[in-house]
Amino acid sequence: MPQLNPTPWFAILVFSWLVFLAVLPPKVLAHTFPNEPTLQSTDKPKTDPWTWPWH
């Protein structure tokens, strides 16, 4: 039964992990955001009170 021979499957496992750990992370980390986040001020905006009647 050839499916019980671990030699080709172990090589496939090692090669696939090599691809996942060596090739893909630099490709994923090379992506950048189109807009860099900017810091917002810590001042609270002035809000107006609710002026509508309740009835």
C-alpha positions in Angstrom: 0.0 0.0 0.0 1.9 3.1 -1.2 -0.1 5.6 1.0 1.6 4.1 4.1 5.1 5.1 2.8 5.9 8.3 4.8 8.8 9.4 2.6 7.0 11.5 -0.1 4.5 12.9 2.4 7.1 14.0 4.9 9.0 15.8 2.1 5.7 17.5 1.0 5.1 18.5 4.6 8.6 20.0 5.1 8.5 21.8 1.8 5.0 23.3 2.5 6.2 24.5 5.9 9.3 26.0 4.3 7.0 27.9 1.9 4.7 29.1 4.7 7.5 30.2 7.0 10.1 31.6 4.5 8.3 32.8 1.4 4.9 34.1 2.6 5.7 36.3 5.6 7.9 38.8 3.7 5.2 39.0 1.0 2.5 39.7 3.6 4.7 42.2 5.6 5.5 44.1 2.4 2.0 45.4 2.1 1.4 48.9 3.4 -1.7 50.9 4.2 -2.6 53.5 1.7 -3.1 56.1 4.4 -0.9 56.3 7.5 -2.9 56.9 10.7 -2.6 60.4 12.2 -2.7 61.3 15.9 -5.9 62.9 17.1 -5.9 65.7 19.6 -6.9 64.9 23.2 -9.1 68.0 23.4 -12.8 67.2 23.7 -15.0 68.9 21.2 -17.5 71.4 22.5 -21.0 70.1 22.4 -24.2 72.1 22.4 -27.0 71.1 24.8 -30.2 69.6 23.5 -32.5 72.5 22.8 -35.6 70.8 21.3 -38.8 70.7 23.3 -39.8 67.2 24.6 -43.5 67.5 23.8 
